[in-house]
Amino acid sequence: MSAVAHEKPIADSPSQEDILLESFLSLHSPEGFRAELIEGEIIVAPPPDGDHEDHINHLIKQVVRRSATDMSVSGGKGLRLVSGGLCPRNHVIPDATFAPEVLRLFRGAPSWMEPDGVALVAEVTSSKPDQDRIAKRHCYARAAIPLYLLIDREKSQVSLFSQPKRDEYTEVHIAAFGESLALPAPFDFELDTKPFL
């Protein structure tokens, strides 16, 4: 009589999600490039163009000067966000991340931090605008980030998404470049979009 060997799955073998996350975290992007893991896809983006940076600059200056609440801002803070389905956690780097200064949220934070305490994230569209319009919007809503501001250069408009529920924002306010857009608490001021023209 002969014995037949039965294959047993190795209990500690990594899942596809673990392998993807490990690959992403060990990725070495070329200097100036930014890598993100969004809904199971690794996105590597080149350095932004000058107009992109000009838009972010004008947004940050207005928030710092006019916000009712003193805000801290980071232009390259990695956020770990809940993902949809079986994907590993999303690792997203907003163009700008705002949090009340009193929280000192960025001090001592790891490279990839949880979004607790973030008041607003902002993106300016670049080479893959649907990434900002759709995928990142869902990521930020799922993470319950209260406000998402999208400066859409191709559509010449600014969209403010608020009231996150599951993987979508339930309210959106849109202003064409040149119009003002009300930012609610804790900002409480009218964003001037004329500098984006």
N, CA, C and O of each residue as an XYZ file, in Angstrom:
788
protein
N       0.844     -1.177      0.000
C       0.000      0.000      0.000
C       0.886      1.235      0.000
O       1.886      1.294      0.715
N       0.516      2.207     -0.797
C       1.331      3.424     -0.859
C       0.533      4.600     -0.314
O      -0.694      4.638     -0.394
N       1.263      5.551      0.237
C       0.627      6.749      0.803
C       0.622      7.849     -0.256
O       1.588      7.991     -1.007
N      -0.427      8.605     -0.319
C      -0.538      9.717     -1.254
C      -0.366     11.013     -0.467
O      -1.053     11.249      0.526
N       0.541     11.828     -0.918
C       0.763     13.112     -0.244
C      -0.313     14.098     -0.667
O      -0.629     14.219     -1.851
N      -0.862     14.788      0.289
C      -1.873     15.813      0.014
C      -1.240     17.185      0.244
O      -0.594     17.434      1.262
N      -1.448     18.064     -0.737
C      -0.912     19.414     -0.571
C      -1.813     20.211      0.343
O      -3.033     20.234      0.184
N      -1.192     20.859      1.295
C      -1.925     21.749      2.197
C      -1.469     23.171      1.928
O      -0.279     23.411      1.724
N      -2.387     24.104      1.925
C      -1.953     25.491      1.725
C      -1.084     25.926      2.901
O      -1.332     25.565      4.052
N      -0.095     26.684      2.588
C       0.766     27.203      3.645
C       0.003     28.308      4.349
O      -0.429     29.279      3.728
N      -0.154     28.147      5.651
C      -0.975     29.076      6.423
C      -0.443     30.503      6.383
O      -1.216     31.459      6.440
N       0.850     30.642      6.287
C       1.432     31.974      6.347
C       1.773     32.552      4.977
O       2.515     33.531      4.898
N       1.251     31.970      3.894
C       1.577     32.508      2.572
C       0.870     33.848      2.379
O      -0.297     34.001      2.739
N       1.590     34.820      1.807
C       0.990     36.155      1.651
C      -0.110     36.156      0.586
O      -0.058     35.411     -0.393
N      -1.085     37.001      0.809
C      -2.175     37.151     -0.158
C      -1.710     38.055     -1.290
O      -0.665     38.698     -1.194
N      -2.491     38.099     -2.362
C      -2.182     38.992     -3.483
C      -2.140     40.442     -3.011
O      -1.310     41.229     -3.467
N      -3.052     40.791     -2.082
C      -3.089     42.158     -1.560
C      -1.815     42.478     -0.788
O      -1.266     43.574     -0.899
N      -1.341     41.481      0.018
C      -0.108     41.686      0.786
C       1.087     41.864     -0.138
O       1.942     42.717      0.098
N       1.143     41.053     -1.194
C       2.251     41.132     -2.148
C       2.245     42.484     -2.851
O       3.297     43.100     -3.017
N       1.059     42.954     -3.268
C       0.948     44.254     -3.928
C       1.387     45.376     -2.995
O       2.143     46.262     -3.392
N       0.910     45.334     -1.750
C       1.265     46.375     -0.790
C       2.765     46.366     -0.517
O       3.391     47.425     -0.467
N       3.339     45.194     -0.343
C       4.778     45.096     -0.095
C       5.568     45.633     -1.293
O       6.559     46.344     -1.124
N       5.123     45.289     -2.494
C       5.792     45.791     -3.705
C       5.719     47.309     -3.768
O       6.702     47.975     -4.096
N       4.542     47.854     -3.449
C       4.374     49.304     -3.476
C       5.286     49.976     -2.454
O       5.983     50.939     -2.775
N       5.279     49.467     -1.228
C       6.056     50.098     -0.164
C       7.561     50.009     -0.408
O       8.315     50.828      0.115
N       8.013     49.025     -1.197
C       9.444     48.897     -1.479
C       9.837     49.581     -2.791
O      11.005     49.550     -3.181
N       8.877     50.192     -3.466
C       9.115     50.853     -4.742
C      10.001     52.082     -4.556
O       9.788     52.878     -3.642
N      10.976     52.226     -5.415
C      11.841     53.410     -5.409
C      11.542     54.213     -6.668
O      11.979     53.861     -7.764
N      10.789     55.301     -6.492
C      10.412     56.146     -7.626
C      11.598     57.016     -8.030
O      12.425     57.367     -7.189
N      11.684     57.363     -9.313
C      12.731     58.307     -9.735
C      12.570     59.632     -8.992
O      11.469     59.985     -8.568
N      13.655     60.347     -8.842
C      13.621     61.613     -8.108
C      12.560     62.551     -8.662
O      12.476     62.773     -9.870
N      11.756     63.096     -7.766
C      10.709     64.036     -8.157
C       9.392     63.379     -8.525
O       8.363     64.054     -8.572
N       9.398     62.076     -8.788
C       8.165     61.371     -9.120
C       7.453     60.975     -7.832
O       8.074     60.851     -6.777
N       6.154     60.780     -7.936
C       5.346     60.442     -6.765
C       4.586     59.154     -7.069
O       3.919     59.045     -8.098
N       4.692     58.187     -6.171
C       3.987     56.912     -6.342
C       2.845     56.822     -5.337
O       3.004     57.153     -4.162
N       1.685     56.365     -5.823
C       0.507     56.169     -4.977
C      -0.088     54.803     -5.290
O       0.069     54.287     -6.396
N      -0.768     54.226     -4.313
C      -1.486     52.967     -4.491
C      -2.964     53.281     -4.325
O      -3.431     53.560     -3.220
N      -3.700     53.232     -5.440
C      -5.114     53.636     -5.424
C      -5.964     52.503     -5.964
O      -5.870     52.136     -7.136
N      -6.792     51.958     -5.095
C      -7.715     50.886     -5.458
C      -7.020     49.742     -6.197
O      -7.505     49.264     -7.223
N      -5.871     49.311     -5.657
C      -5.157     48.171     -6.202
C      -4.281     48.472     -7.396
O      -3.734     47.548     -7.998
N      -4.128     49.739     -7.761
C      -3.303     50.127     -8.903
C      -2.192     51.059     -8.437
O      -2.444     52.037     -7.734
N      -0.963     50.747     -8.835
C       0.164     51.618     -8.509
C       0.257     52.696     -9.584
O       0.370     52.398    -10.773
N       0.207     53.957     -9.144
C       0.258     55.113    -10.039
C       1.556     55.864     -9.755
O       1.812     56.250     -8.614
N       2.367     56.071    -10.772
C       3.593     56.854    -10.637
C       3.430     58.091    -11.507
O       3.250     57.994    -12.721
N       3.495     59.258    -10.869
C       3.264     60.516    -11.584
C       4.543     61.345    -11.647
O       5.314     61.376    -10.688
N       4.769     62.016    -12.777
C       5.949     62.887    -12.899
C       5.761     64.151    -12.058
O       4.659     64.419    -11.577
N       6.823     64.919    -11.881
C       6.684     66.182    -11.154
C       5.632     67.061    -11.829
O       5.514     67.054    -13.054
N       4.865     67.819    -11.038
C       3.810     68.660    -11.619
C       4.377     69.823    -12.416
O       5.502     70.269    -12.193
N       3.549     70.308    -13.369
C       3.965     71.470    -14.160
C       3.767     72.755    -13.355
O       3.183     72.741    -12.271
N       4.253     73.840    -13.893
C       4.220     75.119    -13.190
C       2.827     75.635    -12.893
O       2.595     76.190    -11.819
N       1.878     75.465    -13.834
C       0.513     75.945    -13.596
C      -0.135     75.173    -12.439
O      -0.857     75.750    -11.626
N       0.129     73.868    -12.376
C      -0.373     73.045    -11.272
C       0.102     73.629     -9.940
O      -0.691     73.823     -9.019
N       1.392     73.905     -9.851
C       1.961     74.434     -8.606
C       1.466     75.848     -8.306
O       1.309     76.217     -7.142
N       1.220     76.637     -9.351
C       0.688     77.986     -9.165
C      -0.708     77.927     -8.533
O      -1.026     78.720     -7.647
N      -1.535     76.987     -8.990
C      -2.886     76.838     -8.434
C      -2.818     76.437     -6.957
O      -3.537     76.995     -6.128
N      -1.964     75.480     -6.631
C      -1.812     75.051     -5.236
C      -1.306     76.209     -4.381
O      -1.780     76.412     -3.264
N      -0.344     76.966     -4.903
C       0.198     78.110     -4.185
C      -0.900     79.117     -3.831
O      -0.966     79.586     -2.695
N      -1.765     79.451     -4.802
C      -2.833     80.423     -4.538
C      -3.859     79.877     -3.544
O      -4.385     80.631     -2.726
N      -4.141     78.597     -3.608
C      -5.057     77.988     -2.631
C      -4.466     78.078     -1.227
O      -5.138     78.522     -0.296
N      -3.223     77.661     -1.074
C      -2.590     77.656      0.246
C      -2.521     79.064      0.816
O      -2.819     79.268      1.993
N      -2.127     80.048     -0.007
C      -2.038     81.429      0.486
C      -3.389     81.923      1.000
O      -3.457     82.578      2.040
N      -4.462     81.608      0.272
C      -5.780     82.067      0.722
C      -6.187     81.397      2.025
O      -6.719     82.054      2.920
N      -5.943     80.102      2.139
C      -6.319     79.391      3.374
C      -5.528     79.946      4.556
O      -6.101     80.210      5.613
N      -4.234     80.125      4.388
C      -3.399     80.632      5.489
C      -3.825     82.042      5.892
O      -3.865     82.355      7.082
N      -4.142     82.890      4.925
C      -4.474     84.285      5.223
C      -5.913     84.501      5.670
O      -6.183     85.412      6.452
N      -6.856     83.665      5.181
C      -8.262     84.004      5.364
C      -9.075     83.015      6.200
O     -10.201     83.326      6.587
N      -8.533     81.847      6.483
C      -9.300     80.842      7.213
C      -9.621     81.304      8.626
O      -8.779     81.891      9.307
N     -10.848     81.031      9.060
C     -11.267     81.378     10.419
C     -10.500     80.571     11.461
O     -10.314     81.026     12.589
N     -10.059     79.387     11.088
C      -9.273     78.527     11.973
C      -7.855     78.465     11.424
O      -7.656     78.246     10.230
N      -6.873     78.658     12.297
C      -5.477     78.577     11.882
C      -5.189     77.164     11.378
O      -5.406     76.190     12.100
N      -4.706     77.051     10.150
C      -4.508     75.745      9.513
C      -3.044     75.415      9.281
O      -2.231     76.285      8.968
N      -2.727     74.126      9.445
C      -1.449     73.575      9.003
C      -1.693     72.989      7.621
O      -2.801     72.550      7.312
N      -0.658     72.983      6.792
C      -0.805     72.426      5.447
C       0.420     71.590      5.116
O       1.542     71.928      5.492
N       0.188     70.506      4.414
C       1.273     69.687      3.894
C       1.041     69.473      2.405
O      -0.073     69.165      1.981
N       2.086     69.637      1.621
C       1.984     69.443      0.183
C       2.438     68.074     -0.273
O       2.425     67.794     -1.472
N       2.837     67.218      0.642
C       3.309     65.895      0.225
C       3.071     64.831      1.260
O       3.838     63.872      1.342
N       2.027     64.971      2.058
C       1.778     64.021      3.146
C       1.081     62.781      2.637
O       0.023     62.865      2.013
N       1.670     61.635      2.902
C       1.065     60.370      2.526
C      -0.050     59.996      3.487
O       0.122     60.059      4.705
N      -1.199     59.605      2.936
C      -2.336     59.184      3.755
C      -2.656     57.718      3.472
O      -2.690     57.291      2.319
N      -2.889     56.958      4.538
C      -3.343     55.571      4.406
C      -4.855     55.585      4.541
O      -5.386     55.993      5.574
N      -5.553     55.138      3.498
C      -7.007     55.213      3.468
C      -7.608     53.835      3.229
O      -6.996     52.975      2.595
N      -8.797     53.644      3.739
C      -9.534     52.415      3.517
C      -9.737     52.237      2.020
O      -9.987     53.207      1.305
N      -9.630     51.001      1.544
C      -9.838     50.748      0.115
C     -11.162     50.040     -0.095
O     -11.804     49.585      0.851
N     -11.553     49.959     -1.349
C     -12.765     49.236     -1.692
C     -12.438     47.794     -2.043
O     -11.347     47.510     -2.539
N     -13.348     46.899     -1.799
C     -13.168     45.502     -2.180
C     -12.006     44.841     -1.484
O     -11.779     45.061     -0.295
N     -11.261     44.023     -2.225
C     -10.169     43.254     -1.654
C      -8.806     43.922     -1.832
O      -7.777     43.291     -1.591
N      -8.784     45.170     -2.244
C      -7.522     45.871     -2.456
C      -6.857     46.169     -1.119
O      -7.533     46.297     -0.098
N      -5.515     46.279     -1.125
C      -4.854     46.728      0.100
C      -5.225     48.180      0.370
O      -5.785     48.861     -0.489
N      -4.907     48.641      1.570
C      -5.212     50.038      1.913
C      -4.614     50.972      0.855
O      -3.506     50.756      0.366
N      -5.377     52.012      0.520
C      -4.899     53.007     -0.431
C      -3.802     53.852      0.228
O      -3.869     54.149      1.420
N      -2.824     54.221     -0.540
C      -1.746     55.092     -0.098
C      -1.742     56.277     -1.070
O      -1.241     56.176     -2.189
N      -2.310     57.399     -0.621
C      -2.572     58.544     -1.483
C      -1.807     59.756     -0.958
O      -1.679     59.953      0.250
N      -1.304     60.562     -1.888
C      -0.605     61.800     -1.525
C      -1.366     62.967     -2.151
O      -1.164     63.267     -3.328
N      -2.233     63.628     -1.389
C      -2.957     64.784     -1.940
C      -1.992     65.910     -2.303
O      -0.888     65.996     -1.766
N      -2.426     66.767     -3.220
C      -1.622     67.935     -3.554
C      -1.499     68.862     -2.351
O      -0.471     69.514     -2.175
N      -2.539     68.927     -1.524
C      -2.493     69.701     -0.284
C      -3.420     69.045      0.732
O      -4.537     68.641      0.408
N      -2.936     68.948      1.959
C      -3.713     68.385      3.063
C      -3.753     69.440      4.170
O      -2.712     69.929      4.608
N      -4.958     69.783      4.614
C      -5.130     70.822      5.635
C      -5.699     70.220      6.911
O      -6.582     69.363      6.870
N      -5.182     70.682      8.047
C      -5.681     70.265      9.358
C      -5.546     71.445     10.316
O      -4.627     72.252     10.171
N      -6.446     71.558     11.294
C      -6.319     72.652     12.260
C      -4.951     72.633     12.950
O      -4.493     71.588     13.414
N      -4.313     73.792     13.009
C      -2.975     73.918     13.596
C      -2.931     73.384     15.028
O      -1.933     72.794     15.442
N      -3.997     73.587     15.772
C      -4.023     73.171     17.170
C      -3.779     71.660     17.337
O      -3.316     71.225     18.391
N      -4.083     70.873     16.318
C      -3.894     69.421     16.383
C      -2.433     68.998     16.198
O      -2.046     67.905     16.610
N      -1.616     69.872     15.574
C      -0.211     69.520     15.262
C      -0.154     68.136     14.608
O       0.692     67.308     14.944
N      -1.067     67.909     13.675
C      -1.293     66.602     13.074
C      -0.080     66.040     12.338
O       0.140     64.828     12.352
N       0.694     66.884     11.707
C       1.814     66.406     10.906
C       3.083     66.165     11.724
O       3.974     65.434     11.293
N       3.160     66.774     12.889
C       4.356     66.627     13.719
C       4.488     65.192     14.218
O       3.581     64.667     14.864
N       5.601     64.573     13.922
C       5.869     63.218     14.384
C       5.107     62.136     13.634
O       5.205     60.959     13.982
N       4.347     62.517     12.607
C       3.556     61.528     11.854
C       4.482     60.684     10.976
O       5.506     61.175     10.500
N       4.125     59.423     10.763
C       4.921     58.592      9.855
C       4.726     59.043      8.403
O       3.885     59.894      8.117
N       5.500     58.472      7.505
C       5.383     58.832      6.082
C       3.962     58.632      5.575
O       3.447     59.449      4.812
N       3.328     57.537      6.003
C       1.949     57.238      5.618
C       1.117     57.265      6.900
O       1.225     56.360      7.727
N       0.297     58.289      7.067
C      -0.475     58.427      8.298
C      -1.965     58.212      8.042
O      -2.434     58.278      6.906
N      -2.689     57.957      9.120
C      -4.146     57.842      9.056
C      -4.721     59.251      8.862
O      -4.073     60.225      9.245
N      -5.919     59.385      8.278
C      -6.466     60.711      7.977
C      -7.228     61.375      9.124
O      -7.785     62.456      8.935
N      -7.268     60.767     10.284
C      -8.009     61.338     11.408
C      -7.527     62.758     11.700
O      -6.333     62.979     11.898
N      -8.442     63.712     11.727
C      -8.116     65.106     12.003
C      -7.939     65.963     10.765
O      -7.911     67.190     10.868
N      -7.818     65.340      9.582
C      -7.681     66.111      8.345
C      -9.009     66.813      8.062
O     -10.065     66.182      8.087
N      -8.955     68.111      7.796
C     -10.169     68.889      7.532
C     -10.511     68.943      6.049
O     -11.684     68.939      5.677
N      -9.477     68.994      5.194
C      -9.695     69.141      3.759
C      -8.480     68.606      3.009
O      -7.338     68.819      3.417
N      -8.742     67.916      1.918
C      -7.680     67.554      0.973
C      -8.001     68.251     -0.344
O      -9.167     68.445     -0.689
N      -6.952     68.623     -1.075
C      -7.135     69.312     -2.347
C      -6.294     68.644     -3.425
O      -5.181     68.179     -3.177
N      -6.853     68.610     -4.616
C      -6.153     68.081     -5.789
C      -6.331     69.071     -6.933
O      -7.367     69.724     -7.057
N      -5.296     69.168     -7.767
C      -5.356     69.912     -9.020
C      -5.189     68.875    -10.119
O      -4.246     68.084    -10.082
N      -6.084     68.865    -11.090
C      -5.992     67.861    -12.149
C      -4.696     68.014    -12.931
O      -4.191     69.116    -13.145
N      -4.178     66.858    -13.349
C      -2.989     66.850    -14.195
C      -3.177     65.848    -15.312
O      -4.236     65.832    -15.938
N      -2.193     65.013    -15.587
C      -2.246     64.152    -16.774
C      -3.338     63.082    -16.734
O      -3.784     62.626    -17.787
N      -3.773     62.676    -15.549
C      -4.851     61.683    -15.420
C      -5.990     62.301    -14.608
O      -6.152     61.957    -13.438
N      -6.786     63.205    -15.197
C      -7.797     63.920    -14.420
C      -8.857     63.017    -13.793
O      -9.371     63.335    -12.721
N      -9.197     61.897    -14.439
C     -10.221     61.027    -13.862
C      -9.760     60.382    -12.561
O     -10.584     59.980    -11.739
N      -8.447     60.282    -12.373
C      -7.930     59.769    -11.100
C      -8.386     60.700     -9.974
O      -8.805     60.239     -8.912
N      -8.302     62.015    -10.213
C      -8.715     63.002     -9.208
C     -10.235     63.127     -9.143
O     -10.802     63.252     -8.058
N     -10.896     63.095    -10.300
C     -12.343     63.294    -10.351
C     -13.121     62.115     -9.757
O     -14.170     62.310     -9.143
N     -12.611     60.894     -9.939
C     -13.389     59.719     -9.546
C     -12.703     58.899     -8.454
O     -13.200     58.825     -7.331
N     -11.561     58.281     -8.778
C     -10.926     57.341     -7.844
C     -10.561     57.997     -6.519
O     -10.905     57.478     -5.456
N      -9.869     59.134     -6.570
C      -9.474     59.775     -5.320
C     -10.687     60.312     -4.565
O     -10.713     60.283     -3.334
N     -11.684     60.798     -5.287
C     -12.902     61.280     -4.620
C     -13.520     60.161     -3.783
O     -13.904     60.375     -2.633
N     -13.612     58.966     -4.368
C     -14.166     57.830     -3.623
C     -13.286     57.464     -2.427
O     -13.795     57.155     -1.350
N     -11.980     57.499     -2.617
C     -11.050     57.185     -1.524
C     -11.225     58.148     -0.359
O     -11.302     57.731      0.796
N     -11.288     59.441     -0.671
C     -11.408     60.449      0.383
C     -12.758     60.356      1.088
O     -12.830     60.524      2.306
N     -13.819     60.092      0.345
C     -15.139     59.947      0.966
C     -15.172     58.727      1.883
O     -15.674     58.802      3.004
N     -14.639     57.610      1.407
C     -14.624     56.376      2.196
C     -13.842     56.566      3.493
O     -14.158     55.945      4.507
N     -12.819     57.428      3.461
C     -12.011     57.721      4.643
C     -12.666     58.764      5.545
O     -12.110     59.122      6.583
N     -13.844     59.254      5.156
C     -14.609     60.248      5.925
C     -13.851     61.560      6.101
O     -13.978     62.223      7.130
N     -13.062     61.932      5.094
C     -12.428     63.251      5.113
C     -13.530     64.253      4.792
O     -14.162     64.157      3.740
N     -13.772     65.223      5.693
C     -14.959     66.087      5.561
C     -15.080     66.851      4.257
O     -16.182     66.989      3.726
N     -13.954     67.359      3.720
C     -14.013     68.210      2.528
C     -12.944     67.793      1.516
O     -11.793     67.532      1.865
N     -13.365     67.741      0.256
C     -12.440     67.474     -0.848
C     -12.618     68.583     -1.870
O     -13.708     68.769     -2.412
N     -11.540     69.321     -2.134
C     -11.562     70.424     -3.085
C     -10.803     70.003     -4.339
O      -9.625     69.650     -4.274
N     -11.481     70.041     -5.470
C     -10.880     69.660     -6.747
C     -10.790     70.882     -7.650
O     -11.810     71.463     -8.022
N      -9.574     71.266     -7.999
C      -9.341     72.341     -8.957
C      -9.153     71.655    -10.305
O      -8.108     71.063    -10.576
N     -10.181     71.746    -11.143
C     -10.205     71.018    -12.408
C      -9.805     71.960    -13.535
O     -10.608     72.774    -13.991
N      -8.561     71.844    -13.976
C      -8.041     72.767    -14.988
C      -8.698     72.572    -16.347
O      -8.924     73.546    -17.065
N      -9.007     71.332    -16.713
C      -9.612     71.075    -18.020
C     -11.040     71.615    -18.099
O     -11.467     72.089    -19.152
N     -11.777     71.544    -16.991
C     -13.153     72.039    -16.966
C     -13.239     73.494    -16.517
O     -14.324     74.075    -16.521
N     -12.110     74.091    -16.131
C     -12.059     75.476    -15.640
C     -13.065     75.706    -14.517
O     -13.828     76.672    -14.532
N     -13.049     74.795    -13.541
C     -13.960     74.934    -12.410
C     -13.344     74.339    -11.149
O     -12.425     73.523    -11.203
N     -13.881     74.774    -10.017
C     -13.493     74.240     -8.719
C     -14.717     73.562     -8.127
O     -15.808     74.132     -8.108
N     -14.524     72.327     -7.640
C     -15.617     71.580     -7.018
C     -15.282     71.322     -5.560
O     -14.177     70.889     -5.234
N     -16.234     71.588     -4.694
C     -16.069     71.286     -3.274
C     -17.037     70.173     -2.918
O     -18.254     70.352     -2.973
N     -16.488     69.022     -2.551
C     -17.280     67.864     -2.153
C     -17.324     67.820     -0.632
O     -16.307     68.007      0.036
N     -18.535     67.568     -0.086
C     -18.688     67.514      1.376
C     -19.723     66.455      1.750
O     -20.354     65.848      0.885
N     -19.880     66.251      3.037
C     -20.828     65.280      3.587
C     -20.544     63.861      3.061
O     -21.369     63.289      2.349
N     -19.360     63.289      3.416
C     -19.042     61.941      2.935
C     -19.962     60.880      3.533
O     -20.292     60.918      4.719
N     -20.365     59.946      2.698
C     -21.176     58.809      3.144
C     -20.768     57.607      2.301
O     -20.895     57.626      1.077
N     -20.283     56.577      2.953
C     -19.721     55.381      2.305
C     -18.587     55.794      1.371
O     -17.572     56.311      1.837
N     -18.734     55.578      0.065
C     -17.628     55.938     -0.828
C     -17.973     57.109     -1.750
O     -17.455     57.211     -2.862
N     -18.856     57.991     -1.270
C     -19.223     59.150     -2.079
C     -19.515     60.343     -1.173
O     -19.872     60.185     -0.005
N     -19.358     61.524     -1.731
C     -19.767     62.752     -1.047
C     -21.189     63.055     -1.478
O     -21.522     62.940     -2.657
N     -22.027     63.440     -0.531
C     -23.441     63.657     -0.843
C     -23.751     65.089     -1.263
O     -24.847     65.364     -1.750
N     -22.795     66.008     -1.081
C     -23.002     67.387     -1.516
C     -21.815     67.830     -2.367
O     -20.668     67.473     -2.101
N     -22.118     68.604     -3.382
C     -21.059     69.185     -4.209
C     -21.467     70.612     -4.588
O     -22.608     70.876     -4.967
N     -20.507     71.510     -4.472
C     -20.699     72.903     -4.885
C     -19.633     73.208     -5.923
O     -18.455     72.912     -5.721
N     -20.051     73.802     -7.035
C     -19.140     74.047     -8.159
C     -19.107     75.535     -8.472
O     -20.137     76.209     -8.477
N     -17.909     76.030     -8.730
C     -17.744     77.419     -9.154
C     -16.829     77.432    -10.371
O     -15.768     76.808    -10.361
N     -17.235     78.137    -11.409
C     -16.371     78.326    -12.574
C     -15.203     79.206    -12.160
O     -15.343     80.049    -11.275
N     -14.050     79.015    -12.794
C     -12.913     79.883    -12.515
C     -13.357     81.332    -12.687
O     -13.958     81.698    -13.697
N     -13.051     82.139    -11.693
C     -13.439     83.544    -11.705
C     -14.535     83.835    -10.701
O     -14.683     84.974    -10.260
N     -15.315     82.813    -10.329
C     -16.372     82.965     -9.323
C     -15.801     82.614     -7.947
O     -14.743     81.994     -7.839
N     -16.514     83.018     -6.912
C     -16.085     82.650     -5.561
C     -16.795     81.360     -5.138
O     -17.863     81.023     -5.649
N     -16.184     80.660     -4.207
C     -16.722     79.400     -3.693
C     -16.622     79.416     -2.179
O     -15.533     79.573     -1.627
N     -17.753     79.256     -1.507
C     -17.771     79.299     -0.044
C     -17.164     78.035      0.535
O     -17.605     76.927      0.230
N     -16.146     78.207      1.375
C     -15.582     77.093      2.132
C     -16.215     77.128      3.519
O     -16.135     78.149      4.202
N     -16.847     76.028      3.950
C     -17.525     76.006      5.244
C     -16.536     75.895      6.409
O     -15.322     75.879      6.206
N     -17.074     75.820      7.629
C     -16.252     75.615      8.819
C     -15.426     74.347      8.636
O     -15.908     73.371      8.061
N     -14.219     74.356      9.109
C     -13.576     75.363      9.971
C     -12.900     76.503      9.215
O     -12.194     77.308      9.822
N     -13.107     76.584      7.890
C     -12.454     77.622      7.085
C     -13.257     78.922      7.097
O     -12.719     79.986      7.405
N     -14.536     78.834      6.762
C     -15.447     79.979      6.805
C     -14.962     81.203      6.029
O     -14.854     82.297      6.583
N     -14.673     81.008      4.745
C     -14.365     82.161      3.903
C     -14.700     81.824      2.450
O     -14.897     80.663      2.090
N     -14.759     82.869      1.631
C     -15.050     82.716      0.204
C     -13.733     82.559     -0.548
O     -12.907     83.471     -0.570
N     -13.548     81.409     -1.155
C     -12.347     81.151     -1.947
C     -12.448     81.931     -3.264
O     -13.424     81.788     -4.001
N     -11.452     82.743     -3.550
C     -11.398     83.507     -4.786
C     -10.737     82.622     -5.849
O      -9.569     82.257     -5.711
N     -11.474     82.278     -6.903
C     -10.927     81.397     -7.940
C     -10.368     82.173     -9.146
O      -9.933     81.562    -10.122
N     -10.376     83.505     -9.084
C      -9.824     84.291    -10.201
C      -8.353     83.962    -10.479
O      -7.950     83.958    -11.642
N      -7.532     83.685     -9.445
C      -6.135     83.350     -9.744
C      -5.949     82.082    -10.578
O      -4.864     81.847    -11.110
N      -7.006     81.256    -10.698
C      -6.906     80.022    -11.482
C      -7.164     80.240    -12.974
O      -6.959     79.334    -13.782
N      -7.618     81.454    -13.340
C      -7.883     81.759    -14.752
C      -6.581     81.784    -15.553
O      -6.603     82.023    -16.760
